[in-house]
Amino acid sequence: MTDRPWLAAYPQGVPADIDPTQYASLVALMDEAFRQYADRVAYSFMGKDISFAQTDALSRAFAAYLQGQGLVKGDRVAIMMPNVPQYPVVVAAVLRAGFVVVNVNPLYTPRELEHQLKDSGSKA
């Protein structure tokens, strides 16, 4: 596809293309960002700023907790969260622990939730 009109909306300095081989995994990309931007605000929520360093520490702690629950590499972990500051921490933790993120819509009916959990093979 050569017609990419969305590129006109990119701020100056944002590349049109990336090198997908630059990182071995999403975890490697996150680790670099957590180190490089440790003292910067990663996101803000209801007047509270959360730094990259805080996200790093919280996600490491939650990853260790998940691993302590008997899950093994490749297990699927369902995440049912609205847009809250805990979400990026949990996603980073699940990936760091070697598991697979299964996003679940908090608005699902019980029947829809049951189907998604069974279909995805979520263990937690």
Order of alpha helices (4+ residues) and beta strands (2+ residues): alpha-beta-beta-alpha-beta-alpha-beta-alpha
